[in-house]
């Protein structure tokens, strides 16, 4: 799964704080989390096209 928002920003997606916590907890349970601080290629392509 990929996301363009850090977990701390997910309260903007889920209106209920308990739902946010549950979603993050389920996703990261036994998962390997990689944070990539790289340029978004879709954003770059959109800027170049228009």
N, C-alpha and C positions, 0 to 999 in steps of 0.2 A: 504494500500500500504506500502511496505517496501523498504528501500534503504540502501545501505551500504556506502553512501557518504553523508556528511552534505550538506545542501542547498548551502553553500558557495563554494562547489567544483563542482557544477553542470555545471559550465561554461566549464568543460572538456567534458561533455556529449553533450551539445547543443552549436554549434559553434557561434550562434548569441546571444549576450547579451540580446536583447529584447525578444527573444524566451525563454531564461532561466528565465527571470523575469516573463513572462506570465505563464510559466509552474508552477513555484513555487507559484505564486499568485492564480492560479486556484486550486492547490492542497490544499493549506492551508486555503482557504476561507471557513469559518464555520467548520473547522476541528479541531480536538483535536490532537496535535502533541506530541508524546512521543519519547523521546530520551533515548535509552537503551544502556548503556555502559557495555555490557556483551560480553563474548567470543562467537565467531561465531562457532556454533556446526559443520557446514559443513567443515570449515577450520580445526578444531580440528580432525575430522574424517579423512580428507585427510592426515594430518600429521601422524596420528597413523597408517594408512594403507600403508604409503609408503615412 
